[in-house]
Amino acid sequence: MSKIEEKLFQDRYQVDTAGAHIAIKDAELCLHCEQQQCAVCCPAGCYTQEGNGRLVLITDGCLECGTCRIVCDQRNLDWEWPRGGFGILFKFG
Amino acid sequence: MSEKFDVIVVGAGMAGNACAYVLAQGGLKVLQIERGETPGSKNVQGAILYADAIERIIPDFRDDAPLERHMIEQRLWIMDDNAYVGASYRSEDFNQEPYNRYTILRTHFDQWFNKKVREAGALVICETTVTELLLDGKRVIGVLTDRKGGEIYADAVVLCDGVNSRLATKAGFHPEIQPKDVALAVKEIHFLPQETIEARFNLGENEGVAIEMAGKITAGMMGTGFLYTNQESITLGVGCMLSDFKKQKVTPYQLLEKMKNHPSIKPLIADSEMKEYAAHLIPEGGYNAIPKVYGDGWMIAGDAGQFVNGLHREGSNLAMTTGMLAAQTLIALKAAGKPFNATHLSAYKTKLDNSFVMKDLKKYRRMPDIFHRNKQFFTTYPDLLSQAAQSMIRVDGIDKKSKEQGIKKSFLASRSWFGLLGDAFKFWRAVE
């Protein structure tokens, strides 16, 4: 159980097909971010470093903790709660 | 929805449920809005419930609240990679009713609590996200939701929207949260047969144990780990300050995996079935991080107000208490026919200051800064303690006097006399 995907597989989600609740505002800004700590700190592994300096964000596994918004020094995220009823649905919390 | 409410409570966590319940009991017209599918479906906690706080709101909560185990033992483990130096307190006194604290599963507990809110007469709507506060100048007059025609009006809005406190920051009531003021915690719940849990932890039926951990499990970061026994499951996790997570390359889930594989923890969760993984931010900034918690037509309670006592691992009781005090303030003003403006709502701050909430947070106001600047409490000392314990316990033909001298040398080599005395003083200042 060491991979994040295996952990998230145990969780229940109602994914909003209408759109993601977090978006990178300006992808170019991330290219110039040396640390890209969102990729380290996100507990759901939603941010992937492409290797060419680009970051890919897939919010389907988001646990809605708010970490990425707070660690981003560039304030480069549009970060909203998912629409009512969507996103992570904890069984035990 | 064109009708107007006395109060809108945003969120159905501990603060929101406590607030809405007390308001409804007090006869106010209350609307509670929750973004989850059901109350509790977005909420994450360790979780220990302190009876005192809920008892002041629902005295007979034990009759039907979903409680897991009452805690009879508390263990503290200071850990290095292979060992822990521990202290525990177990007392039969904690086995006498009424019990003092319980493990709970938040999703189950919050559903129960919210049922009480509805029974008390509040209107609760779920699957609805509040996106913004409606303002008339500086005065909050309602909320905007993501439902059709989503404007709802009220004389006051109580923000119990959790640690991220999005509504207050968006409205400019307080600045953005800083990484140094929150801890990121991740945890898992592992299921095991009831008898297995009771055998592994030396427990009788319904008895529980909590283990709090510090040291190497946080990989040099300021933080702690925990393990709590539930009825048929074990919750375990680890949390570190986000400002520390930000400076290194270990992911939260790698940290959790390492903790689960510690030789002292691994046997406790062996053969279990992991059924949920969760993450959550915990406000750890303490007294100095608390924002302004009231204004014209608005109040803040619970995690949104950063009300957490980090050292004592208390949060849900502060959330319930602040939610209750916010409600009592509004009820008194309504009865006196006074408007919910900043001048009158300042009575909430007075209530907070006179309660254990602000008294405790004030007592530990220096702690976050001192621990931030002195990582040796999380790195050097656990190692030294473990080595010292091993040296004294291992029988190997070396005389005890020489061992003591060796231990003394190891402490001095790592910290020096000046460092040791300074650390003792700092630790005292942090908790005095």
Boltz contact constraints between the chains, C-beta under 6 A:
constraints:
  - contact:
      token1: [A, 2]
      token2: [B, 257]
      max_distance: 6.0
  - contact:
      token1: [A, 4]
      token2: [B, 253]
      max_distance: 6.0
  - contact:
      token1: [A, 7]
      token2: [B, 277]
      max_distance: 6.0
  - contact:
      token1: [A, 10]
      token2: [B, 274]
      max_distance: 6.0
  - contact:
      token1: [A, 10]
      token2: [B, 275]
      max_distance: 6.0
  - contact:
      token1: [A, 10]
      token2: [B, 276]
      max_distance: 6.0
  - contact:
      token1: [A, 10]
      token2: [B, 277]
      max_distance: 6.0
  - contact:
      token1: [A, 37]
      token2: [B, 246]
      max_distance: 6.0
  - contact:
      token1: [A, 40]
      token2: [B, 249]
      max_distance: 6.0
  - contact:
      token1: [A, 40]
      token2: [B, 251]
      max_distance: 6.0
  - contact:
      token1: [A, 41]
      token2: [B, 245]
      max_distance: 6.0
  - contact:
      token1: [A, 43]
      token2: [B, 186]
      max_distance: 6.0
  - contact:
      token1: [A, 43]
      token2: [B, 252]
      max_distance: 6.0
  - contact:
      token1: [A, 43]
      token2: [B, 279]
      max_distance: 6.0
  - contact:
      token1: [A, 63]
      token2: [B, 279]
      max_distance: 6.0
  - contact:
      token1: [A, 65]
      token2: [B, 279]
      max_distance: 6.0
  - contact:
      token1: [A, 65]
      token2: [B, 280]
      max_distance: 6.0
  - contact:
      token1: [A, 65]
      token2: [B, 281]
      max_distance: 6.0
  - contact:
      token1: [A, 66]
      token2: [B, 164]
      max_distance: 6.0
  - contact:
      token1: [A, 66]
      token2: [B, 281]
      max_distance: 6.0
  - contact:
      token1: [A, 67]
      token2: [B, 184]
      max_distance: 6.0
  - contact:
      token1: [A, 70]
      token2: [B, 177]
      max_distance: 6.0
  - contact:
      token1: [A, 70]
      token2: [B, 179]
      max_distance: 6.0
  - contact:
      token1: [A, 71]
      token2: [B, 179]
      max_distance: 6.0
  - contact:
      token1: [A, 71]
      token2: [B, 246]
      max_distance: 6.0
  - contact:
      token1: [A, 81]
      token2: [B, 35]
      max_distance: 6.0
  - contact:
      token1: [A, 81]
      token2: [B, 129]
      max_distance: 6.0
  - contact:
      token1: [A, 83]
      token2: [B, 129]
      max_distance: 6.0
  - contact:
      token1: [A, 83]
      token2: [B, 146]
      max_distance: 6.0
  - contact:
      token1: [A, 84]
      token2: [B, 35]
      max_distance: 6.0
  - contact:
      token1: [A, 84]
      token2: [B, 127]
      max_distance: 6.0
  - contact:
      token1: [A, 84]
      token2: [B, 128]
      max_distance: 6.0
  - contact:
      token1: [A, 84]
      token2: [B, 129]
      max_distance: 6.0
  - contact:
      token1: [A, 84]
      token2: [B, 146]
      max_distance: 6.0
  - contact:
      token1: [A, 85]
      token2: [B, 37]
      max_distance: 6.0
  - contact:
      token1: [A, 85]
      token2: [B, 127]
      max_distance: 6.0
  - contact:
      token1: [A, 89]
      token2: [B, 37]
      max_distance: 6.0
  - contact:
      token1: [A, 89]
      token2: [B, 41]
      max_distance: 6.0
  - contact:
      token1: [A, 90]
      token2: [B, 41]
      max_distance: 6.0
  - contact:
      token1: [A, 90]
      token2: [B, 107]
      max_distance: 6.0
  - contact:
      token1: [A, 91]
      token2: [B, 276]
      max_distance: 6.0
  - contact:
      token1: [A, 92]
      token2: [B, 105]
      max_distance: 6.0
  - contact:
      token1: [A, 92]
      token2: [B, 107]
      max_distance: 6.0
  - contact:
      token1: [A, 92]
      token2: [B, 189]
      max_distance: 6.0
  - contact:
      token1: [A, 92]
      token2: [B, 276]
      max_distance: 6.0
  - contact:
      token1: [A, 93]
      token2: [B, 40]
      max_distance: 6.0
  - contact:
      token1: [A, 93]
      token2: [B, 43]
      max_distance: 6.0
  - contact:
      token1: [A, 93]
      token2: [B, 44]
      max_distance: 6.0
  - contact:
      token1: [A, 93]
      token2: [B, 106]
      max_distance: 6.0
  - contact:
      token1: [A, 93]
      token2: [B, 107]
      max_distance: 6.0
